[in-house]
Amino acid sequence: MTDIQLDRMDTRIISALRKDGRISHQQLSTQVGLSPSQCLRRVKKLEDIGVIKGYTAVIDEGKLGNDVSAWIIVTLHRNKPGARERVALLLQNRPWVRLATGVTGEVDFMIRVVAPRMADFTKILVDELSAHPDISSTQSFICLDDLVGNLV
């Protein structure tokens, strides 16, 4: 657990930055009802304590030619020392991975991937993941659309 104490103003700042990480400090201060200097001080504090880890762009994968987006659930072979670390390393170095999360339960990872075409997705699933010696099984779900959030 953490002992970081955020007040309502911090929460309002975080909410505004989630919607638009490029908002100017002047616009942010007006939106949350603080002076620009107070607002900047609070944003800096949120950055310093690690609540705000960075700023990023939301990319339209379709405009980059990635027409397939999917979730892949990965189950590792049990009782193979180092399997989790080896698969995590594989995922960190693949350009098609947009998010990889270790999870609890009967599976080990959930991975959000993108690919230009279904043939490319099939290659990822069959040649990269299913063929990996530490991976026991995969299950995939093709995304129809993103309803909430800005993951990809």
Secondary structure, DSSP 8 states (H G I E B T S, - for coil): -------HHHHHHHHHHHH-TT--HHHHHHHHT--HHHHHHHHHHHHHTTSS--------GGGGT--EEEEEEEEE-TT-TTHHHHHHHHHHT-TTEEEEEE-SSS--EEEEEEESSHHHHHHIIIIIIITSTTEEEEEEEE-----S----
